[in-house]
Amino acid sequence: MKVKKKTIVLDPGHGMGDDGKWRRPLMTLSRGKVKTINKFHSHKSDNKFGFYREDIGVLDIALAAEESLIAFGYDVYLTRRDYRNCAGYLANGNEANYKVNQWKKDNWETWRWAKMLSKTVKADAFVSVHTNAGEGKGLIGFYASMLGIPLIDSICDSIEEEFCELRSRKAKKHRYMVLRNHTRGNACLMECGFHDSPIDLEILLHKECRELIGYALARGIHQNLLTN
């Protein structure tokens, strides 16, 4: 009997809106301190070494996680694979369009169509990928259903093994709209470090490090699904 592949939806948070405007400022390090650059540069400037923007950074993490999860044998869908927040960029290996595209025309909010995608493909796990701010540091996972706690613990353990500087913090319950009412409950919003922490930003500034976080995130998801 053929075993059905498990399906995972990754949601790289934020991104350029349909209005063409960036949602997050640039971050950089200056003399060991975090400096915020509020001017919205083009993404060519963002990709230069020494700058970090959450919109682009979490996309690097999600794309690396997708690559690893596909190698593990999962079907993987992303809510975006470009710098834009656009449902037309839903993908599973290529740009696959679902009824969510038409539905999105009347519902702009990203959390609505992220959840719609998860429901449409009957996702076994949903992870919204972000980095945090607020003068903290380390990894934080948020859940709406208790089923999200083991998923968060598994992801945090995996990333912490890769980067000991990114210490995991206690999972927190939060009714973020993007986490509510997932059909299987196995959903979390993962904050992969604080981009206003000099220690965390030193890691996030390097694309290769963001990709390593993505691979570790994928291993965490895989370990969680192996036991569920």
C-alpha positions in Angstrom: 0.0 0.0 0.0 1.4 3.4 -1.0 1.9 5.7 1.9 0.6 9.3 1.4 3.3 11.9 1.6 3.0 14.4 4.4 2.5 18.0 3.5 4.1 21.1 5.1 3.3 24.7 4.6 6.0 27.3 5.3 5.0 31.0 5.6 8.0 33.4 5.3 6.6 36.3 7.2 5.9 39.8 5.9 7.5 40.6 2.5 6.8 43.4 0.1 3.1 44.2 0.0 0.9 44.3 -3.1 1.4 48.0 -3.0 5.1 47.6 -3.7 6.3 48.9 -0.3 8.6 47.1 2.1 7.3 46.3 5.5 10.6 46.1 7.5 13.6 48.4 7.9 17.2 47.4 7.2 19.4 46.4 10.2 23.1 46.5 10.4 25.9 46.4 13.0 28.0 49.5 13.8 30.8 49.2 16.4 29.1 46.2 17.9 25.7 47.9 18.2 22.5 47.4 16.1 21.7 50.3 13.8 18.3 50.6 12.1 18.1 52.2 8.7 14.5 53.2 8.0 15.0 54.3 4.4 13.6 51.7 2.1 16.3 50.6 -0.3 15.9 48.3 -3.2 16.5 44.6 -2.6 19.8 44.9 -4.4 21.0 47.0 -1.4 19.5 44.5 1.0 21.5 41.6 -0.5 24.8 43.3 0.1 26.9 41.9 3.0 26.4 43.6 6.3 22.6 44.4 6.0 19.6 42.4 7.2 15.9 42.9 6.5 13.4 40.5 8.0 11.3 40.3 4.8 14.3 38.8 2.9 16.0 37.0 5.7 13.1 34.8 6.5 12.6 34.0 2.9 16.2 32.7 2.8 15.4 30.6 5.8 12.2 29.2 4.3 13.7 28.4 0.9 16.5 26.4 2.6 14.0 24.6 4.8 12.0 23.8 1.7 15.0 22.3 0.0 15.8 20.1 3.0 12.2 19.0 3.6 11.8 18.0 -0.1 14.9 15.9 0.3 13.3 14.2 3.3 10.3 13.3 1.1 7.7 15.9 2.0 5.4 17.9 -0.2 6.2 21.5 0.6 4.3 24.7 -0.1 5.4 28.3 0.4 3.1 31.2 0.8 5.6 33.2 -1.1 8.9 32.4 -3.0 9.6 36.0 -4.0 10.1 39.3 -2.1 6.4 40.1 -2.5 3.4 39.0 -0.4 1.4 37.7 -3.3 -0.7 34.6 -3.4 0.2 34.1 -7.0 3.5 32.9 -5.8 2.2 29.9 -3.9 4.4 27.0 -4.9 5.2 23.3 -4.7 8.3 22.9 -6.8 6.8 25.3 -9.3 4.3 28.1 -9.2 1.1 26.1 -8.6 -2.1 28.1 -8.4 -5.0 27.2 -6.2 -8.5 28.5 -5.6 -6.9 30.6 -2.9 -5.6 32.9 -5.6 -9.2 33.9 -6.6 -10.3 34.0 -3.0 -7.5 36.3 -2.1 -8.8 39.1 -4.3 -11.5 39.8 -1.6 -9.2 39.1 1.4 -5.9 40.9 1.3 -4.6 40.0 4.8 -1.8 37.5 4.5 -3.0 35.5 7.5 -6.2 34.7 5.6 -4.7 33.2 2.5 -1.8 31.5 4.5 -4.5 29.6 6.4 -6.5 29.0 3.3 -3.4 27.4 1.6 -2.8 25.2 4.7 -6.5 24.1 4.6 -6.5 23.5 0.9 -3.5 21.2 0.8 -4.4 19.6 4.2 -1.1 20.5 5.7 0.3 18.1 8.4 2.4 21.0 9.7 2.3 24.8 9.3 5.3 27.1 10.3 5.3 30.8 9.9 8.9 32.0 9.9 9.9 35.3 11.4 12.7 37.1 13.3 11.9 39.1 16.3 12.6 42.5 17.9 12.1 44.1 21.3 15.5 43.9 23.0 15.5 40.2 23.6 17.6 37.3 22.1 17.3 33.7 21.1 14.5 31.6 19.7 10.8 31.9 20.6 7.9 29.8 19.3 4.3 30.8 19.5 1.4 28.4 19.4 -2.4 28.6 19.4 -3.1 24.9 19.9 -1.2 22.7 22.4 -0.2 20.5 19.4 2.2 23.3 18.4 4.4 22.9 21.6 6.2 19.7 20.6 6.7 21.2 17.1 8.3 24.3 18.6 10.5 22.3 21.0 11.8 20.1 18.2 12.6 23.1 15.9 14.3 25.0 18.8 16.4 22.0 19.8 17.5 21.6 16.2 18.5 25.2 15.6 20.2 25.4 19.0 22.4 22.4 18.0 23.5 24.4 14.9 24.0 27.7 16.7 24.6 27.6 20.4 24.2 31.4 20.5 20.6 31.1 19.6 19.2 29.8 22.9 15.7 28.6 22.9 13.1 30.2 25.2 9.9 28.9 26.5 7.1 28.4 24.0 4.3 30.9 24.4 0.6 30.7 23.7 -0.6 33.5 21.4 -3.7 33.8 19.3 -2.0 35.1 16.2 -4.6 35.0 13.4 -2.2 33.1 11.2 -2.2 30.2 13.8 -5.9 29.9 14.4 -8.1 27.1 13.3 -5.6 25.0 11.4 -7.3 21.7 10.6 -4.6 19.6 12.3 -3.5 22.0 15.0 0.2 21.3 14.3 1.1 25.0 13.7 3.5 27.5 15.1 5.0 30.9 14.5 8.8 30.6 14.9 10.9 33.6 15.8 14.4 32.6 14.6 16.4 35.1 16.6 16.2 38.8 17.4 17.4 41.1 14.7 17.9 43.9 17.2 20.2 41.8 19.3 23.9 42.2 18.3 24.6 38.5 19.0 21.7 37.3 16.9 22.1 39.8 14.2 25.7 38.8 13.7 24.4 35.4 12.6 21.4 36.7 10.6 23.6 39.1 8.6 25.2 36.1 6.8 23.1 34.3 4.1 24.9 31.1 4.7 23.9 31.2 8.4 20.3 31.9 7.5 20.3 28.9 5.2 21.8 26.8 8.1 18.9 27.9 10.3 16.5 26.8 7.5 18.1 23.4 7.3 17.9 23.1 11.1 14.3 24.2 11.1 13.5 21.5 8.5 15.2 18.8 10.7 13.1 20.0 13.6 9.9 19.7 11.6 11.0 16.2 10.4 11.8 14.9 13.8 8.4 16.2 15.1 6.5 14.5 12.3 8.4 11.2 12.7 7.0 11.0 16.2 3.4 12.0 15.3 
